[in-house]
Amino acid sequence: MKKLFSLLAVTISCKFSFSQKQINIVPYPNDVKMGKGYFDLSSATKIIYGKGTEKLASYFKDQVTNLTGLSLKVELYDGKNPLLNKNNIQLFLNDETSFKEGYTLLVSKTTIDLKAKESALLFNGIQTLLQLLPVKKSAKSISIPQLFIKDSARFPYRGMHLDVSRHFFPVAFIKKYIDLLAMHKYNTFHWHLSDDQGWRIEIKKYPLLTQIGSCRDQTLVGNYGSNKYDGTKYCGFYTQEQVKEIVQYATDRFITVIPEIEMPGHAVAALTSYPYLGCTKGPYKTMETWGISEDVFCAGNDSTYTFVEDVLKEVMELFPSKLIHIGGDECPKVRWKTCPVCQQKIKKENLKDEHELQSYFVKRIEKFVNSQGKNIIGWDEILEGGLAPNATVMSWRGTEGGIAAARQGNNVVMTPGSHCYFDHSQSNNEDSITIGSYLPLEKVYEFEPVPAKLSADEAKRILGAQGNVWTEYMTNESKVEYMILPRIAALAEILWSTTGKRDFANFEKRLPFILKRYKAMNYNYSTAFYDLNTSVIKLPNDKIGWKLATKNKNGLILLKINGKQVKNYSGPVLINETGEYEAAMGDKNGYVISKWINQIFKINKASGKFITLKNEPEIFYSGSGAFSLVDGVQNSKGMAKSAEFLGFLGKDLEAIIDFGEKINFSEVRIHTFTQTASWIYPAKQNSIKVLISNDGINFMLPQNEIFTIEGNSNVINKITFSPSQKIIQSRYIKIIAEDYGIIPEGNPGAGNAAWLFVDEVEVL
């Protein structure tokens, strides 16, 4: 076999000349030499495989058929006849290859030769080869560029996570998710199986976990704090047979599945099933909203450890993974502080406080997992109190936890929220609810898993990184795909390619082809990278402009006004009338490559006018400053995080609008927002005033003011002032709305200052 490979390499290299052609592979190979010709793939092409690669050959055949419609013959190589110039795709394990870390792929005019030392490495090479295929169903012949690739992964841990507790996903989708991981050369699937909102794995010794804990009575459907629920019971779990099926499916794709059972916090679903596991003994109720519960496992009760160990025994029997994830994050100590059993445990074990009690919990479970021949992995909170050196830390609260763990000798997986949380918005113009924050594609790509402050030896402790997919606001499979694609591609390249080979400009060139592949494979993906960034700006002479910007340097910005296509964008759009304005990114030919962004402007006499504020809003809710109140844009989504609101904390709204000359008006409208669960309250009763002036110094109340208020809690409130006389003439208008004050007892945030949220001021 060694002579055959040597002869093959010599023969092909003699006919192989190199060029600068682009290949649209992700993650991009570390060593690529492009040829000038092509290999023609057709129904006459054979897949020739060597011993030990039967399953890989069958997998490759099926994938080629799925992608192109071609059905190729598969043959086992008997080692007797030469394989040169036979229109073959050859898959071989080569024990004698000097390249032990990855695979080599050689495409000539007559042969495709793929080889590696191990099956997992050969599988990675197959993913590269599949991405060289243009996605053309029923194609009679497909041209694959001649090239030579020598490729291997930078990091041994290349992971993606999926939370199935907040929202449950069927077996078929989990397999589809695993296929996406395989396509991008990930090798680890972190499966988050339990949390406050649902228990998702069958445990035979504790059947109530799935009979009770897998269900919640209803689910939050609005933003956190909105108190909007669907009123529908929500259930779902995986049987042990289904788990085995998924684990085998992943194993066949050389992906390790790491299960996560949360402890000691995020345990309400378990407590609801077995109330004796909590400090108060219940009753408990599986959470219907998101966030953190003060009800956690009772760390002082030995029966808690019996339960956890029993559960982990069954889990470890189902998952071959060497690592078992025990969570360990976001565990409030409130119950432990007042629990006599926990306090007794602190005293008995000579612990300092409740924080050391959590460390005791983690170490006790770690010792048990180690006794079963496995190691724990947990979120970076498990560092508190010290860990055995065989524990792995998943650093999510930035990278500092990972740095500390690496310095004390623990292995680390980096997954900071700043770069790796794919539940965060990827666009400033999301058309569905997300958990918030902003993580665009380019920020994912700029992530470096190995902190510069680590020494060379410490840096070896960084195993890799992981993208996290928390599903509070991902209610369906399509939304999950949308949130991870194409960000999963950017992270894949970070984890695979060496730092010298990573190039975002090159990635950006490949991105359109990557998206086309997703589309052909019927995945839902985001085009947020091409979305337009919009802003409403003040123009000279009290005018309003709609400014559009794009990251794409090659293309056109398309524009519609009231549904009618107008000339392409060339600068800020002058907004001088009420209407709907729309824009999208197009390629050079005007073909739309992003979603349309729409903005409704409602122009009134105050729009664009000079406005000043006595009190400045808080920095996080400052929008475009005072201009936000007269920019012609009214918030209609009922979302507190909207940039259209100005937020005042413990301060009054006092705004003066200067019209530049005397105007006639008969009505003033002030748009506010109320959401008491988020500490946002209406203005103090009877405190709203509209005053007029012709000199901007001396203000007075119009006679016989009349107010009406429209809207209820959690929606936009419109407060309308209308004087008894039909017309008032004035140059200046002052609007005053006093802050509610201190939040009363019995309400969220009681004792704290209330927020006052104000949006548009209309003068009619």
VOGU-3710 file (C-alpha; in Angstrom, 3 decimals, decimal comma):
1> mkklfsllav> 0,000/0,000/0,000  2,870/2,391/0,793  4,303/1,989/-2,733  0,876/2,592/-4,258  0,418/5,912/-2,447  3,926/7,050/-3,339  3,385/6,224/-7,016  0,024/7,988/-6,975  1,487/11,162/-5,471  4,321/11,272/-7,994
11> tisckfsfsq> 2,036/10,629/-10,955  -0,447/13,329/-9,986  2,153/15,923/-9,007  3,676/15,648/-12,455  0,389/16,795/-13,990  -0,445/19,307/-11,286  0,119/23,049/-11,710  -1,098/25,648/-9,260  -3,340/28,718/-9,487  -5,059/31,245/-7,226
21> kqinivpypn> -8,659/30,016/-7,567  -11,017/30,606/-4,644  -12,527/27,662/-2,775  -15,495/28,325/-0,545  -14,767/25,976/2,343  -15,432/26,651/6,009  -13,464/26,240/8,159  -10,785/27,169/5,674  -7,978/24,573/5,357  -4,604/25,476/6,806
31> dvkmgkgyfd> -2,555/24,487/3,750  -4,093/24,758/0,265  -2,430/24,623/-3,142  -4,800/25,179/-6,049  -4,440/23,490/-9,441  -5,607/24,798/-12,809  -7,821/21,974/-13,998  -10,823/20,026/-12,711  -11,927/16,553/-11,772  -15,265/15,716/-13,408
41> lssatkiiyg> -17,594/13,930/-11,015  -20,331/11,926/-12,736  -22,419/8,803/-12,308  -19,447/6,864/-13,734  -17,230/7,883/-10,812  -16,507/5,137/-8,271  -15,835/5,456/-4,549  -12,971/3,108/-3,768  -12,417/2,519/-0,066  -9,833/0,716/1,961
51> kgteklasyf> -10,191/-1,578/4,924  -11,838/0,074/7,931  -13,566/2,806/5,946  -16,759/0,988/4,917  -19,071/3,235/6,967  -17,274/6,366/5,820  -17,623/5,365/2,177  -21,337/4,698/2,648  -21,788/8,033/4,431  -19,949/9,874/1,658
61> kdqvtnltgl> -22,030/8,177/-1,043  -25,274/9,197/0,695  -24,123/12,794/1,128  -23,120/13,097/-2,536  -26,558/11,844/-3,540  -28,303/14,260/-1,162  -26,293/17,214/-2,441  -26,105/16,512/-6,165  -28,544/13,762/-7,032  -25,710/11,561/-8,334
71> slkvelydgk> -25,583/7,943/-7,205  -22,018/6,617/-7,158  -20,868/3,009/-7,032  -18,866/1,917/-3,986  -16,133/-0,720/-4,108  -13,712/-2,177/-1,592  -10,121/-2,024/-2,845  -8,633/-5,519/-2,928  -5,051/-4,290/-3,030  -4,259/-6,123/-6,279
81> npllnknniq> -4,918/-3,786/-9,198  -3,475/-0,292/-9,778  -5,862/2,599/-9,126  -4,430/5,228/-11,434  -6,503/7,140/-13,976  -9,724/5,339/-13,119  -12,136/8,245/-12,361  -12,077/7,249/-8,705  -12,583/8,870/-5,337  -10,288/6,966/-2,997
91> lflndetsfk> -10,750/6,855/0,781  -7,939/5,186/2,703  -6,615/4,948/6,215  -2,838/5,047/5,982  -1,028/3,957/9,121  2,319/4,804/7,600  1,587/8,437/6,776  3,909/10,940/8,412  0,994/13,359/8,819  -0,683/12,119/11,999
101> egytllvskt> -2,735/15,126/13,065  -5,074/15,571/10,103  -5,864/14,535/6,541  -4,552/15,114/3,047  -6,757/15,630/0,010  -5,355/15,469/-3,512  -7,624/16,234/-6,475  -6,215/15,624/-9,944  -7,876/15,408/-13,337  -8,553/11,680/-12,947
111> tidlkakesa> -8,474/10,910/-9,230  -9,473/12,233/-5,834  -7,282/10,789/-3,122  -8,244/11,328/0,540  -6,254/9,765/3,335  -5,642/10,062/7,059  -4,245/8,022/9,898  -7,549/7,771/11,803  -11,218/7,513/10,863  -12,159/10,757/12,644
121> llfngiqtll> -9,527/12,654/10,667  -10,672/11,057/7,420  -14,225/12,140/8,269  -13,032/15,752/8,507  -11,484/15,383/5,070  -14,811/14,109/3,739  -16,495/17,306/4,992  -13,952/19,350/3,056  -14,525/17,292/-0,080  -18,304/17,656/0,237
131> qllpvkksak> -17,950/21,430/0,389  -16,032/21,341/-2,877  -19,192/20,036/-4,538  -21,453/22,684/-6,002  -24,989/22,013/-4,816  -26,708/21,072/-8,081  -29,464/18,513/-7,929  -29,685/16,141/-10,906  -26,413/17,432/-12,356  -24,942/15,056/-14,952
141> sisipqlfik> -21,384/16,138/-14,292  -19,790/18,299/-11,579  -16,398/19,944/-11,835  -14,215/19,831/-8,722  -11,103/22,043/-8,810  -7,711/20,400/-8,780  -5,945/21,088/-5,495  -3,842/19,697/-2,708  -4,881/20,212/0,928  -2,965/19,281/4,045
151> dsarfpyrgm> -5,149/20,130/6,981  -5,572/19,640/10,725  -7,442/21,265/13,607  -5,921/23,853/15,913  -7,950/22,842/19,002  -8,984/19,372/20,263  -12,291/20,687/21,690  -14,584/22,268/19,116  -18,013/22,494/20,664  -21,588/23,620/20,226
161> hldvsrhffp> -24,204/23,629/22,976  -27,993/23,306/22,849  -30,436/24,013/25,671  -33,500/21,748/25,385  -34,903/22,650/28,799  -36,337/26,091/28,006  -37,649/24,743/24,695  -37,694/21,096/23,715  -36,672/19,795/20,279  -37,484/16,392/18,760
171> vafikkyidl> -34,978/13,662/17,959  -35,051/14,449/14,237  -33,930/18,025/14,863  -31,181/16,958/17,284  -29,813/14,786/14,474  -30,075/17,695/12,040  -28,205/19,857/14,553  -25,481/17,205/14,824  -25,212/17,140/11,024  -24,590/20,889/11,071
181> lamhkyntfh> -21,829/20,376/13,623  -20,248/17,655/11,496  -20,409/19,821/8,377  -18,438/22,547/10,187  -15,945/20,070/11,739  -17,129/20,425/15,345  -16,427/17,381/17,466  -18,401/18,057/20,661  -22,114/18,457/21,325  -22,945/19,855/24,788
191> whlsddqgwr> -26,543/18,819/25,547  -28,201/20,872/28,298  -30,823/18,440/29,622  -32,154/19,881/32,873  -33,028/23,279/34,281  -35,709/25,199/36,163  -38,057/25,114/33,156  -38,005/21,393/32,429  -36,321/18,015/32,987  -35,645/16,375/29,614
201> ieikkypllt> -34,056/12,943/30,161  -35,692/9,734/31,397  -34,265/8,469/34,687  -35,748/5,065/35,455  -35,131/5,209/39,212  -36,922/8,569/39,452  -39,890/8,433/37,032  -41,492/11,616/38,390  -38,697/13,643/36,803  -40,335/13,091/33,431
211> qigscrdqtl> -43,909/12,545/34,610  -43,941/15,889/36,449  -40,689/17,774/35,940  -40,755/17,611/32,139  -43,870/19,818/32,083  -44,701/23,419/32,921  -48,208/24,849/33,013  -47,496/27,688/30,588  -44,654/29,659/29,034  -43,629/33,296/28,920
221> vgnygsnkyd> -44,170/34,557/25,359  -43,191/38,208/25,674  -40,013/39,864/26,828  -38,780/39,078/30,304  -40,850/41,114/32,732  -43,794/41,478/30,359  -45,884/38,865/32,218  -47,365/37,648/28,930  -47,997/33,883/28,918  -49,467/31,474/26,390
231> gtkycgfytq> -51,669/29,570/28,856  -50,631/26,248/27,270  -49,069/23,308/29,084  -45,588/22,548/27,735  -43,959/19,090/28,015  -41,207/17,013/26,473  -38,427/14,572/27,294  -36,152/11,988/25,702  -36,466/8,319/26,554  -33,257/6,454/27,272
241> eqvkeivqya> -33,651/4,622/23,975  -33,863/7,952/22,147  -30,778/9,165/23,965  -28,880/6,055/22,880  -30,033/6,632/19,298  -28,792/10,225/19,325  -25,484/9,335/20,973  -24,878/6,657/18,322  -25,810/9,081/15,545  -23,254/11,551/16,888
251> tdrfitvipe> -20,644/8,831/17,386  -21,001/7,804/13,743  -20,049/11,401/12,916  -17,154/11,414/15,400  -18,912/13,842/17,719  -18,805/13,386/21,485  -22,034/14,188/23,336  -21,497/15,750/26,764  -24,673/15,676/28,897  -25,386/18,418/31,410
261> iempghavaa> -27,402/17,879/34,573  -27,612/21,200/36,428  -26,704/21,381/40,133  -26,952/22,701/42,784  -28,906/25,595/41,217  -31,309/25,634/38,261  -33,054/22,651/39,859  -36,714/23,698/40,163  -37,976/21,037/37,718  -36,303/18,361/39,866
271> ltsypylgct> -37,640/19,920/43,096  -41,150/20,008/41,648  -40,870/16,259/41,011  -39,312/15,415/44,383  -39,913/18,268/46,884  -37,828/16,626/49,616  -34,720/17,644/47,634  -35,255/21,335/48,483  -34,664/23,281/51,679  -38,305/24,321/52,181
281> kgpyktmetw> -39,772/20,992/50,991  -42,096/22,854/48,646  -44,513/22,931/47,143  -42,579/23,849/44,003  -43,675/24,574/40,458  -41,653/24,142/37,274  -40,779/27,661/36,206  -42,888/29,283/33,474  -40,579/32,242/32,955  -36,815/32,693/32,649
291> gisedvfcag> -34,215/33,853/35,116  -32,835/32,403/38,349  -34,779/30,816/41,198  -33,813/30,982/44,860  -35,031/27,390/45,236  -32,049/25,077/44,732  -30,974/21,607/45,836  -30,595/21,371/49,620  -26,834/21,014/50,045  -27,105/19,978/53,678
301> ndstytfved> -29,329/16,941/53,094  -27,510/13,686/52,336  -30,558/12,430/50,446  -29,799/15,136/47,847  -26,444/13,550/47,128  -28,032/10,105/46,916  -30,469/11,443/44,326  -27,807/13,225/42,289  -25,496/10,217/42,298  -28,331/7,885/41,234
311> vlkevmelfp> -29,223/10,224/38,380  -25,612/10,563/37,261  -25,141/6,783/37,299  -27,896/6,369/34,736  -26,652/9,329/32,729  -23,083/8,019/32,639  -24,298/4,632/31,400  -25,938/6,370/28,423  -23,068/8,692/27,454  -19,573/7,361/26,642
321> sklihiggde> -18,156/10,874/27,103  -15,240/11,090/29,506  -16,619/14,467/30,663  -19,919/14,899/32,509  -21,239/18,457/32,863  -22,624/19,292/36,312  -23,509/22,953/35,713  -22,594/24,715/38,940  -23,597/28,232/37,862  -25,993/30,861/39,197
331> cpkvrwktcp> -26,816/29,247/42,533  -28,371/31,711/45,013  -27,541/30,993/48,660  -30,750/32,493/50,114  -32,372/29,174/51,065  -29,159/27,760/52,486  -28,748/30,733/54,814  -32,058/29,997/56,554  -32,010/26,194/56,216  -31,098/24,507/59,541
341> vcqqkikken> -29,913/21,370/57,729  -27,546/23,386/55,535  -26,285/25,386/58,490  -25,655/22,158/60,372  -23,695/20,819/57,383  -21,583/24,000/57,325  -20,784/23,532/60,989  -20,124/19,800/60,717  -17,754/20,156/57,765  -16,012/23,217/59,238
351> lkdehelqsy> -17,043/25,367/56,310  -16,726/29,141/56,407  -20,056/30,036/54,796  -22,628/29,151/52,142  -20,099/29,735/49,346  -17,878/27,042/50,822  -20,983/24,864/51,090  -21,345/25,081/47,300  -17,684/24,143/46,958  -18,329/21,162/49,242
361> fvkriekfvn> -21,253/20,137/47,023  -19,201/20,339/43,827  -16,202/18,497/45,295  -18,418/15,722/46,660  -20,041/15,175/43,275  -16,668/15,448/41,560  -15,304/12,667/43,772  -18,270/10,464/42,884  -17,928/11,094/39,132  -14,203/10,331/39,357
371> sqgkniigwd> -15,021/7,031/41,097  -17,003/6,060/37,997  -13,998/6,602/35,748  -15,118/9,994/34,435  -14,335/13,669/35,079  -16,523/16,688/35,653  -16,834/19,785/33,540  -18,738/22,805/34,816  -19,295/26,523/34,416  -16,577/28,713/35,900
381> eilegglapn> -18,364/29,069/39,261  -17,081/25,581/40,125  -13,650/27,169/40,577  -14,760/28,678/43,867  -13,206/26,636/46,646  -10,728/24,742/44,481  -10,932/21,780/42,108  -9,115/18,561/41,382  -6,740/18,954/38,438  -8,769/16,556/36,255
391> atvmswrgte> -11,845/18,843/36,281  -12,483/20,999/33,223  -13,739/24,575/33,544  -16,089/26,174/31,043  -15,406/29,914/31,221  -18,587/31,859/30,392  -18,364/35,028/32,522  -15,645/36,432/30,314  -12,249/34,744/30,073  -10,941/35,470/33,576
401> ggiaaarqgn> -12,303/32,216/34,995  -10,542/30,310/32,243  -7,304/32,149/32,906  -7,488/31,335/36,625  -8,269/27,678/35,905  -5,416/27,313/33,414  -2,972/28,849/35,877  -3,931/26,355/38,563  -3,565/23,406/36,174  -7,142/22,733/35,048
411> nvvmtpgshc> -8,219/22,257/31,453  -10,403/25,015/30,041  -13,083/25,462/27,383  -13,600/29,124/26,552  -17,189/30,238/25,974  -17,489/33,889/27,023  -20,857/35,535/26,508  -19,181/38,412/24,692  -18,261/36,213/21,706  -19,854/32,780/22,055
421> yfdhsqsnne> -23,501/33,238/23,105  -25,558/32,663/19,986  -28,806/33,536/21,757  -27,692/37,167/21,584  -29,050/39,315/18,776  -26,995/39,220/15,600  -28,714/42,257/14,128  -29,786/45,659/15,361  -32,989/45,081/13,415  -34,204/41,712/14,725
431> dsitigsylp> -37,804/41,015/13,778  -38,345/38,516/16,599  -37,639/38,541/20,327  -34,167/37,600/21,553  -32,627/37,657/24,995  -30,819/40,871/24,072  -27,197/41,998/23,736  -25,548/42,187/20,325  -23,148/39,665/18,831  -22,576/40,242/15,102
441> lekvyefepv> -20,798/37,752/12,871  -17,569/39,725/12,709  -17,293/39,851/16,510  -17,535/36,062/16,693  -14,739/35,847/14,136  -12,441/38,152/16,090  -12,513/35,872/19,160  -9,178/34,429/20,284  -9,635/31,494/22,725  -6,092/31,681/24,142
451> paklsadeak> -5,623/34,836/26,263  -2,354/36,632/25,579  -1,568/36,878/29,290  -1,105/33,081/29,621  2,350/31,552/29,434  3,107/28,927/26,794  2,591/26,093/29,291  -0,624/27,625/30,646  -1,950/28,142/27,131  -1,803/24,367/26,585
461> rilgaqgnvw> -4,652/24,085/29,092  -7,028/25,847/26,682  -8,687/22,892/24,959  -10,779/25,070/22,665  -14,057/26,924/22,742  -17,797/26,462/22,392  -20,830/28,297/21,048  -23,791/28,347/23,445  -27,434/28,237/22,362  -29,832/29,091/25,195
471> teymtneskv> -33,387/28,738/23,965  -35,557/31,024/26,105  -36,632/32,833/22,945  -36,089/30,014/20,439  -39,477/28,339/20,344  -38,971/26,366/17,137  -36,325/24,632/15,047  -36,237/27,336/12,397  -35,369/29,985/15,000  -32,475/27,880/16,321
481> eymilpriaa> -31,062/27,550/12,810  -31,495/31,275/12,222  -29,644/32,141/15,431  -26,636/29,886/14,805  -26,200/30,273/11,032  -23,782/31,618/9,894  -22,187/32,427/13,277  -21,431/28,722/13,715  -19,216/28,992/10,614  -17,222/31,893/12,054
491> laeilwsttg> -16,547/30,063/15,324  -15,694/26,862/13,449  -12,924/28,700/11,639  -11,606/30,143/14,909  -11,357/26,649/16,357  -9,910/24,960/13,278  -7,619/27,357/11,470  -4,292/28,519/12,828  -4,122/32,199/13,783  -1,949/33,011/10,767
501> krdfanfekr> -4,528/31,530/8,386  -7,557/33,330/9,810  -8,629/36,232/7,643  -12,050/37,847/7,951  -11,744/39,496/4,544  -11,340/36,042/3,017  -14,224/34,706/5,134  -16,397/37,578/3,916  -15,664/36,649/0,297  -16,746/33,063/0,973
511> lpfilkryka> -19,848/34,042/2,954  -22,277/34,387/-0,019  -21,393/30,858/-1,138  -21,745/29,546/2,417  -25,227/31,047/2,618  -26,159/29,595/-0,766  -25,177/26,154/0,531  -27,366/26,614/3,613  -30,251/27,620/1,357  -29,800/24,623/-0,927
521> mnynystafy> -29,777/22,351/2,139  -33,025/23,930/3,419  -31,524/25,509/6,524  -32,915/28,774/7,828  -30,088/31,284/8,191  -29,558/34,921/9,020  -28,447/37,526/6,513  -27,807/39,985/9,344  -24,251/40,597/8,168  -25,697/42,269/5,083
531> dlntsviklp> -28,431/44,090/6,970  -28,399/47,837/6,890  -27,620/49,813/9,991  -30,089/52,644/10,286  -30,214/55,826/12,291  -32,488/58,837/12,392  -30,455/62,033/12,291  -31,105/65,741/12,557  -30,472/67,661/9,352  -30,072/71,437/8,952
541> ndkigwklat> -33,153/73,658/8,999  -35,087/71,446/11,438  -35,248/68,536/9,024  -35,104/64,803/9,765  -32,962/62,324/7,831  -32,886/58,522/7,633  -29,256/57,433/7,413  -28,354/53,975/6,099  -24,991/52,226/6,343  -23,672/48,813/5,338
551> knknglillk> -20,617/46,637/5,955  -20,814/45,398/2,380  -18,593/47,500/0,131  -19,823/45,799/-3,047  -23,475/46,429/-3,724  -26,382/48,852/-3,743  -28,775/50,099/-1,092  -32,313/49,750/-2,422  -35,044/52,126/-1,241  -38,861/52,134/-1,165
561> ingkqvknys> -41,211/54,858/0,029  -44,798/53,856/0,769  -44,251/50,600/-1,118  -42,898/52,219/-4,280  -39,325/51,584/-5,420  -37,374/54,829/-5,769  -33,835/55,573/-6,846  -31,035/53,830/-4,992  -29,771/55,336/-1,758  -26,974/57,873/-2,111
571> gpvlinetge> -27,193/59,731/1,192  -29,533/60,463/4,113  -33,172/60,316/3,018  -35,037/63,535/3,747  -38,142/62,737/5,807  -40,701/65,478/5,320  -43,951/63,566/5,380  -45,618/60,737/7,253  -45,118/57,370/5,581  -43,388/53,979/5,499
581> yeaamgdkng> -39,777/53,925/4,351  -38,025/50,647/3,462  -34,462/49,703/2,543  -32,461/46,566/1,741  -28,998/45,579/0,586  -28,662/44,470/-3,027  -25,760/43,038/-4,965  -24,238/44,863/-7,922  -27,152/43,752/-10,075  -29,766/44,922/-7,596
591> yviskwinqi> -30,665/41,405/-6,368  -31,768/41,631/-2,728  -29,328/39,860/-0,365  -30,656/41,099/2,978  -34,039/41,463/4,579  -35,996/44,659/4,048  -35,879/47,081/6,946  -38,893/49,292/7,392  -39,347/52,465/9,393  -42,588/54,337/9,848
601> fkinkasgkf> -42,279/58,085/10,350  -45,108/60,165/11,764  -44,360/63,789/11,127  -45,954/66,528/13,222  -45,227/70,153/14,057  -42,571/69,208/16,627  -40,655/66,845/14,310  -37,021/67,883/13,923  -37,405/71,016/16,053  -34,801/72,172/18,532
611> itlknepeif> -35,400/70,557/21,938  -33,582/70,730/25,261  -33,815/68,692/28,466  -33,390/69,920/32,007  -32,428/66,435/33,232  -30,342/64,052/31,165  -31,556/60,442/30,780  -29,526/57,517/32,113  -26,683/56,583/29,781  -28,062/53,120/28,949
621> ysgsgafslv> -31,402/54,632/27,916  -30,234/57,825/26,280  -31,135/57,067/22,643  -30,219/60,077/20,504  -30,612/62,417/23,436  -33,413/64,968/23,422  -33,745/64,551/19,649  -35,297/61,096/20,276  -38,444/62,895/21,454  -38,917/64,734/18,135
631> dgvqnskgma> -37,389/62,378/15,547  -40,717/61,316/14,049  -40,332/57,687/15,208  -42,781/56,212/17,697  -42,079/52,956/19,486  -44,898/50,495/18,925  -43,358/47,209/20,059  -43,827/47,573/23,787  -40,199/46,659/24,490  -38,348/48,405/27,285
641> ksaeflgflg> -34,964/47,838/25,623  -35,934/49,920/22,598  -33,489/52,686/21,740  -36,443/55,002/21,089  -37,144/55,482/24,790  -35,379/57,927/27,060  -35,119/56,469/30,540  -35,061/58,686/33,640  -34,269/57,136/37,031  -35,584/59,150/39,953
651> kdleaiidfg> -35,680/62,269/37,766  -38,459/64,218/36,071  -38,917/64,876/32,395  -38,724/68,572/31,609  -38,343/69,363/27,907  -38,590/72,631/25,975  -39,314/72,650/22,245  -38,411/75,755/20,225  -40,373/76,042/16,965  -38,317/79,034/15,800
661> ekinfsevri> -41,472/81,100/15,346  -44,988/81,267/16,693  -47,128/78,335/15,581  -50,753/77,375/16,016  -51,561/74,066/17,722  -54,480/72,437/19,476  -53,107/69,185/20,896  -49,941/67,765/22,475  -49,300/64,032/22,839  -46,637/62,430/25,023
671> htftqtaswi> -45,789/58,755/24,532  -44,622/56,883/27,631  -44,136/53,257/28,630  -45,164/51,265/31,702  -43,824/47,862/32,764  -43,904/47,561/36,541  -42,206/44,143/36,534  -39,154/45,944/35,128  -39,500/48,866/37,598  -40,889/51,174/34,883
681> ypakqnsikv> -43,810/53,261/36,179  -46,076/55,961/34,756  -45,527/59,600/35,639  -46,859/60,741/39,006  -50,598/61,226/38,885  -51,708/64,739/37,885  -48,069/65,818/37,432  -48,056/66,208/33,635  -48,098/69,794/32,463  -47,857/71,552/29,106
691> lisndginfm> -46,777/75,192/29,328  -46,408/77,838/26,626  -44,105/80,816/26,104  -43,147/83,317/23,434  -39,756/84,262/24,925  -38,527/80,863/26,205  -38,187/82,258/29,732  -41,641/82,966/31,080  -43,959/79,986/30,748  -47,635/79,756/31,609
701> lpqneiftie> -50,375/77,147/31,589  -53,019/77,369/28,856  -56,493/77,790/30,244  -58,590/74,747/31,158  -56,204/71,928/30,319  -57,813/68,575/29,511  -55,899/65,257/29,672  -56,728/61,782/28,460  -54,581/58,689/28,981  -54,660/55,661/26,684
711> gnsnvinkit> -52,975/52,294/27,276  -52,356/49,889/30,151  -49,353/48,338/31,851  -46,795/46,717/29,506  -47,956/48,742/26,489  -47,267/52,175/25,076  -49,205/54,857/26,909  -50,294/57,954/25,011  -51,041/60,973/27,187  -52,954/63,649/25,268
721> fspsqkiiqs> -53,277/67,301/26,256  -56,045/69,247/24,581  -56,966/72,799/25,637  -60,522/74,031/25,876  -59,882/76,663/23,232  -59,406/75,116/19,803  -56,221/76,935/18,803  -53,229/78,084/20,860  -50,396/80,190/19,489  -46,901/79,923/20,933
731> ryikiiaedy> -43,222/79,659/19,941  -42,091/77,498/22,880  -43,719/74,533/24,602  -42,501/73,078/27,881  -43,543/69,501/28,810  -43,219/68,382/32,420  -43,824/64,831/33,701  -42,780/64,015/37,251  -41,139/60,693/38,121  -43,392/58,229/39,988
741> giipegnpga> -41,090/58,154/43,010  -40,296/55,116/45,152  -41,717/51,740/44,146  -44,269/50,655/46,780  -44,029/47,509/48,897  -45,266/44,278/47,371  -43,974/45,131/43,896  -40,776/44,136/42,069  -38,014/46,546/43,047  -39,875/47,790/46,129
751> gnaawlfvde> -38,003/50,579/47,893  -36,054/51,594/44,794  -36,583/54,618/42,576  -38,944/53,980/39,680  -38,000/54,486/36,047  -39,803/56,963/33,814  -39,672/56,000/30,112  -40,653/58,649/27,539  -40,744/58,423/23,759  -42,176/60,765/21,140
761> vevl> -43,741/64,181/21,721  -46,310/65,139/19,087  -47,673/68,634/18,559  -50,775/68,841/16,353
//
